[in-house]
Structures are given as structure tokens and as C-alpha cells.
Amino acid sequence: MRMSLGLAFRSAKGHWVENVSRQCSHGSIESFVPPSPPLDPEKVKELQRFIALSKRLFVMTGAGISTESGIPDYRSENVGLYARTDRRPIQHRDFVQSAPIRQRYWARNFVGWPQFSSHQPNPAHWALSNWEKLGKLYWLVTQNVDALHTKAGSRRLTELHGCMHRVLCLDCGQQTPRGALQERFQVLNPSWSAKAHGVAPDGDVFLSEEQVRSFQVPSCVRCGGPLKPDVVFFGDTVNRDKVDFVHERVKEADSLLVVGSSLQVYSGYRFILTAREKKLPIAILNIGPTRSDDLACLKLNSRCGELLPLIDPH
């Protein structure tokens, strides 16, 4: 089922008006979560044993944990962006080299930001945060850029691909909050309006070239350089120091749990290889096959938000 989402922005007497019309929240979220079999009580017990035996649990999460919060992913069968549309994510090189591509990206992101930034953690995020507070979760690395783990209170956390809630200057490196940029967009585009249908995993929406053409994009307030979300776009690489840091956390762990990731992207898959080298037991919770199913001692095809809250971390 494809979600129909309407987002409209217009300026009226200097005040910005947001008009968001969408299907009911439940229907929208359901449209992004692939079908899964009913919970298997024996599998639940196996995961419970896996967690109970873990003393320094390393957890890696992917887009599949956030689909239950209403954020679509790319690869899920029949419901991911690749299956629903012919749209593809922006490439790092294109963004850096082309001002028109940056203009298009920011126009779309501007329209989608109020909804994207309002998404809230689901029971899976809260469960992992609780495991951390109870001393069960040693370290959490997420491939997501939605800040939902932070909103749930996770602190022993590495955002592998960055976070959409921060903006980075490509010239001087200054970081600023994404919310502050939204206000600058509004000031620069007082009469600009756009209506979009459909939302992408990283918070932007689909607009026509005609809608984008008149959109004004601000520059860095410190040096005048171009601005970019503080995230790793496709075709870019994760900072080496961050990768090394996560490798060390894996080596310090005694088990690894994957939650909501197909592990198709090497930036996350490499940590599975490190866990295998260290002979750590690996469990995977993901609807559908993953790149590392053959390396796991336990594989579960269930919803993250249904299963994780059932596990007693003690």
C-alpha cells in the first residue's frame, strides 16, 4: 500500500502556515513496515537467552527500527523507497559539486522537515534505551539519521551516518542546528509555496523542478560557504576516527545484536566481520534476509517494536 501524504506551505501576512493532510497515523506507519509472521514463542525464548547471557551487548540498528515510527526505508520488499518509486537517494558528489542540486535538495528538505523532525521513538527505541540504563547494553551504533535513539534517551550511542538534526558548512566545518536553518529558509522565501506528495527516508519530499526553481538557499553565516546536512550521503565515506571507535567498542563487547538492518551497506556490515573475527555470538532481528544471516546464531523475522519490549534485560 502506498502512503498518500500532502504537505503544503504558504506565507500569509508574514506568518507561515503548515497544512499537513495525511492518512491516519496507523495506516501511514503500516505502509512502511513489511509483512512479518506472527511472533514465534520459541524464537522469543531464544532471544531472551541470548540477551540474558550477554554482559557487554553491542547493538547495531538500521532503518527497520524506524519504519514503525513512520519513517520509510529504502530496501524493504514492496514498501521501501526502491520498491515504491524510481527515486534514488542523492549522491554526495552531486550535492557538493552542483548548486542547482543543492537548491533542489534543500527545497524538498524544507517542506519535509516539520514532519520528519516530529517523528517519535517507538517501543523498540525505548527498549534499547532502557537496556542501557539497566547496564545491559554496552554500546549502540545506528545507521539512521533520524535522532530517534537520542530522543529515547540513549547516550552510549554512535550515529554512524550522522544526524539530520545538524547542518554542516562544507567550507569552514561549522555545525548549526537544523531548526535554526528552517527559520532562515522562511525569511528568505516569504512568498514561496509548494505542495508535495510522498516522503523519502531522509526527510525530504518530492517536488517538481518548476517548484524548486525559485527557492532561495542561505549560506553559512560565518564564512558564506554552502550548507549540507551533517550526514553521510551515498557515495561518501564515514569518518575514519568514527569507524575505528566503533571497531573498538565491538572488540570490547561479548555479543552483537542487529536490529532492523539488512546489512547491505558495507559501512555497517564491516562491524559484523569484526564480530566474527572476535568469535562473538551474533543475533539478527530483521524482517527479511540480511547479508549476514549465515554468520548469525539466531535470526528473527519480527517487528522490532513488538519483540524487543518482551525481552527482560536482567
Disulfide bonds with the S-S distance in Angstrom:
none
